[in-house]
Amino acid sequence: MDAPVRDFNHHSDPAVRVDPFTAFDRFRDERVFWTEELDGFWVLTRHADIRAVLRDTDAFSSRHTSIPPAGWPRPLMPVELDPPDHNRYRALLARCLNGAAGSTITRALETASARLVERLAPAGECDLVLDFARPLQNALFAALFDVPEEETQACSRWADDLLQDVDPGRRARATTEFMAYVGRAIGEYETGVRGGDGTGLLDVLASAEVDGEPLSREQALDLAFLMGMASLDTLTNSVSFTFRYLAAHPEHQHRLAAEPGIAASAAEELLRLHSVVSIARTATRDTEVAGVRLRAGDRVLLNLSLAGRDPHHYPDPASADFDRANSASHVAFGFGAHRCLGARIATQGLAAALRDWHTSIVDYSVGPGAELAMDGGAVCSLENLPLVWRS
C-alpha cells in the first residue's frame, strides 16, 4: 500500500491551536500517513494499529518518546527504557502509586476537589484551568512527592516549558531547574532535613534499591524528573478539556448532577474523548504496520486522541456517551508495558471532580466573548477556560 503524504506538524499546525482533537480528526480517512515535517515520521489513526504498536516492544522502541526528540542527556527512566530494563524501574515507581500510597494520593485529590468547589461555587464564575484544574494537579503533585503545595507553583511552570514549548533554551533551563529542585529534596530526605512516612516519591528514591543495588543519584533524579513532569501536566489538561466539552453540553451537566453515581463511567468516556498525549516509537527493524512497510529507524507518532476517536472502534466517537459499553478500552494512558502507572489515580481524580462540581454547579457555560488558547505538541493543552454560572 502506498501511504499518502500529508503536510502536518503536531506542534505548529494552525488547526491544533484552534482545537487539537479536531485537528487530528481531519485525517480520519487515512489509516496511516507520512509527513516530511520534523525530519519525517508516520502517523497512525486507528485504535487497533496504535494499540498494536504500543504493545510490540520488540519491533518498536521507546528510546525517544517524542517527536522531535526531547534531547534529554540520558533516556528518561523508565518510559524511554525498553523491557527488561524498563520493568525493574517501573516496579519501584509502582510502590509510590499503589496500595496505601495510592490511596493517600487519591484522598488528597478528593479533598482538594471538594475544597475548591466549595470556594468557587458562590462566585458564579472562574477560570477553570487556573482556579480548579491546576490547583487539583498541584494537590496530586504535593501528595505524590510529599512536599508542601506551595512548592508546586514553580514545578508547574517548568512542566509547561518542557512539554508545551519547543524552544531548546527554555527546555534546557526548565530541566536544569527542576533537576536541581528534586536533587535538593532527595538530599534533604537522605540527611533527615525532611522527614516522611516512607511513601512519598522523593523519600522512597532517597533510599531505594533495584536488584539489590542502591539507586545512583543520577537514576534517582531521572525517576523523579519523569514523575514530576507526568504528574504536573496530564491531569490539568484532561480536566480542562473535559469541562470545555461539558460547558457546551448542558444535558450532560444535568445528568451528572442527577446521577452522581455515573461519575466513574463518565470519567472514562471523557478521557477517551479527550486523550491529550502523543507518544512516539521508533522501529527497531523493518516491519509492517497498517499495511505499509516501515524501515528500521522510522519514527511513528501515536496520537492517543486518534485512537480514542476512531469510528472503527467507537460509534459516534466525537460525542460523549456515558453508557458506552467499551469506553474503558481507551488508550488515553497508553497500553501494554508502558501504560501509565498513575492511570487509576488520574481517573479517580477526574471522577471526583465531576461529582463535586456537579453537586454544586450546573448550567455553566463558557463566558461570553471568551477566546480559548490551545496548543498541541507532546501533550495537548488548554491555557484558559472562563466559565460562568448562576450562583
N, C-alpha and C positions, 0 to 999 in steps of 0.2 A: 504494500500500500504506500502511495506517495502522500506524505503528510503535507498539509498546507503550511505556508509560511505567513505569519502574521506580525504586524508591527506592534509590539506590546512590551511595556516596561512597567512592572507592578509597583515600582517606586514613584515614577514620574508621569504615568499616563494621566492626562487631564480628567478622564472619566472616573478614575479612582478617587479623586478629590471631591467629586460630586456624590458618589456612592460606590464604595469599593465592591459591594456584593453584586450590584447590577453591572458594574464594570466587567467582572468576570463572567457574569451570566450571558453576556453578549457573544461569548464563544461557545455557547452551549451546543450548537450544531456540529461542532468539531469534536471528535473523540480525543484527538491529540493534535497539537500543532507545534511548530518550531518558530522561535523568534531569534533574530540576529542581535537583539539588544543584549547588553552586558556580556559580550563575548559569546552569546548563543546558548540557548537551553530549550528543552522540551517542556511543554505544559500538558498535563493530563486533565480531563474534565469529568471522567466517570467515577462514581463511587467504587465500583469493583476494581478498576485499574489502580486507583490511588491506594486502596486498601492492600492490593496485592504487592505493590512496590514497598509500602511501609512494612509489610510482613517479611519480605525477602531480604534479610540482612546479609545473605551471601552474595547476591548479584548487585545489591545497591548499598553503598557505604554511607555512613552518617558523618564522615570526617568533616565535611563542610555543610552545615545545616541552613545556610542562607545563600542567596544569590543577590549581589556579589558576595564572595566570602567575607565574613566579618573582620578577618585579619587579626584574630587573637594570636598571641605569640605561641600558644600551645592549644591542643584540642580542648574544647570546652567539655569538661567532665561532668557527668558521664554521657551527655547526649551526643557528643562527637566521637565517642568510642564505639567500636563495633564489638559484638559478642566474640569471645567470652569476657574480655576486659570490662566491657560495659556492665555486665551483670554484677560484678563484685562491688562496684561503687554504687550502683543502684540499690543494692541491698542495704548499704549503710544509710543512704538517704531515706529509705523506707522507714527506718526507726523513728525518724522525726515527723512522719506523716501518717503513721498507722497507730492503732491501739490508743493508749491513753494520750499520747502526744497529739494525735489527730483529733481526738475528742476535745482537747483543750483549745485547739485552733478553731474548731467548729463552734464551740461555745463563745469564743471571743468574737467571731463573725456575727453570731446571732445576737449577742449583747450589743454590739456596735450598731447593727441594723435597727434594732428596736429603739435605741437611744437616738439615733439620727432621725428616724421618722417622727418620734415624739417631739423633737425640736423643730422639724421642718413643717409639720402639718399645719400649725396655726398661721404660718407666714403667707400661705397662698401662692407662693412662687419660690423657685430656686433654680440654680444651675445644677442639674442632676449630676453632671460629671464632677464639678468642683465640690459640691456640697454633700453628695451622697456616695457616688461610685469611688472616688479617690479616698475619702476617709474610710470606707469599707475595706479597700485594698490595704490601706495603712494599718488597719487593725489586724489583718491577716499577716502582714509582714512582721509587725511587732510581736504577735503571738508565736510565729514560726521561729523568729530569731531570738525571742525572749529579751527584747530591748524596749525602752520607752518609746511610745508612739511619736513623740516629738522628733526622734532621730530619723523617722522615715521620710520627712519632707525632702531633705537633700537627696536621699536614695531615689525618690520618685523622679527628681529632675535628671539624675544620672541615667535612669532607665529610659526616660524619654529620648535623651541624646543617643543612647546606644541602639535603641530599637526603631526609632522613627526618623533618625537623621542619617544621611549618607556622607556628611562632611567628615573626612578622616580625622581632622584635628579635634573636632568636638567629641568624636567617638573615643579617641585616644585619651583625652583629658578625663572623660567620664570613667573610662576603665581604670585609669590611674587613681582617681579619687575614690572610687568605690572599693578597689582593692586595698587602698590604704585604710579605709574605714573598717572593713571586715578584718584586716590584719591586726589592727589595734585591738579590736574587740576580742578576737581569738586569744591574743596575748594576755588580755586582762582576765579572761577566764582561766588561762593556764596559771597565772600568778595569784589568782584569788581576789584581784581587784573587783571583778564582777563575780557575783555568786548566782547560781542557778540550781534548778532541780534535776539537771541531767537530761532534760528532754529538748531544750532549745537547741536549734541547729548549731550555733556557734559554740555552745557549751559541749555538744557532742563532738564536734570537729576538733576541739582543743585536745581531746584525749583519745580519739578514735584509732582503731586498728583495722587493717584489711589484710586478710590471710596471715594474721599473727604479727604483722609489721605495722608500727605506728605510721600514721599519715605524715608525709613531709609537709612542711609549711606551705610549699607550692601547691600541693594537692589539696590541702585544706582551703586555701584561698580560692582555688579554681572551683571547688564544690560550692563554697559559699557564694561566689560570684554568680554561678548558674542559678542557684535557688533564689538569690536576690532579684535577678532580672526576671525570672519566671513569675515570682510572686508579686512583683510591682507593676505588672502591665496587663496581663491577660484578663484578670477578673474585672479590672476597671473598664476595659473596653467591652467585655461581654455584657456587663450590667448596663453600660451606656447605650449600646446598640439595642439591647432588649427593650429598654424604656423608650427609646426613639420609636420603635415599632409599635409598642403598646399605646403611646401617646396618639397615634393615628388610628387606633382601633379600639374605640370605647367599648365595643361588645366584649372584647377580651378582658378589659378592665373590670367590667361589671361581673363577669363570670368568676374572675379571681376573687373579687370581693364577696361574692355569694357562696363560693365553694373553696375556702382556703385549703381544703384537703387535696386539691389538684395542683398545688404549687410545685411539687416534686416532678410530676409529669410535664407540667408547663415549662419548667426549667430545662428539661431535656429537649423539648421541642424547640425552645427559643435558642438554645445552644446550637442545635442543628441548623437552624435558620440563619444564625449569625456566627459561624465559625470564623474566628478572627485571624488565625495563624496560617502562614505559608511556610512550608518546610521544603528543604532541598535535599536531594540524594544524588550520588554520583555512581554511575555504572562501573562495576569492578571488572566486567568482562563484556564481550559482545553478547547481546541478548535481545530478545524481542518482547515488546510490551505494547498493548493497544494496537497491534497489527503493524507496528513499524520496527525496523531494526535499529537498535542503539549500539554504538561502539563503546568500548571501554574508555572511560573518561568523560563520556557525555553526562551532562547535568540535567536533572529533572526537577521542575518546580511542582510541588504538590500543594495546591491551594485547597485548604480543607473546606472552604465555603463551596467550591465547585462540587466536592463530594457530597456535602450536606444538602445541596440544592439540585441534585441530579434527578431529573424526571424519570429516568430509567429505574430508579430505586425508590423514589418518594413521589406519589401522586400529588399534583398541585404543590410543588416544592417551595414556591415563593410565598406561600401563605402558612400561617401557624394553625395547627390543628392539635389541640391539647388532648385529643383522644386518638391520635395517630398510633397505630399498633407497633410500628417499628421505629419510633422516634429515638429510642435509646441506642439504635445501631449506628448513630452518627459517629464521626471520627474527629469531632471538634478538639479532642485531646490526643489525637494521634491514634495509632493502632499497633499492636504487636509488642515487641521487646521494648520499644521506646515510648510506649503510651505514658502520658503524663502521670506521675505519681500522685499529684495533687488533684486529680480529676474528681474524686469523691468529695473532697473538701470544697472545691470550687462550685460544684453542682449544688451541694447543700447550702453554700453561702448565697447563691443566686435564688434558691428556693426560699430561704429565709427573707431575703429582700422582697420577693414577690408577695409573700404572706404579710409581712409587716406593713409594707407600703399600702397594699390594697385594703387592709383593715381600717386604715385611717384616711386614705386619699384615693378618690376616684374622680372621673370626669376631668382628668388633667389633659392638657394639650401643649403643643409647642407654642411658646409665646408669639404673638403677632409680630411679623416683620423679622423674625429671627433668621440669621444666616448661619447655618451649621458648617463648621470646618472639619473635614475628614481627611484621612490620609491612608495610604497603603503601606507597602514595604513588608517586612517580616511579620508585623502584627498590624492589622487594620485598627485605626484609632478614630475616635470621635472626640474632638477637643472641647466642645461645649454643647449643652443641651438645656436651654432655658425653658422651663415648664411653668405653667400657671394652672391654678385650680381655685375653686371657691372654698375658702377656709371656714 
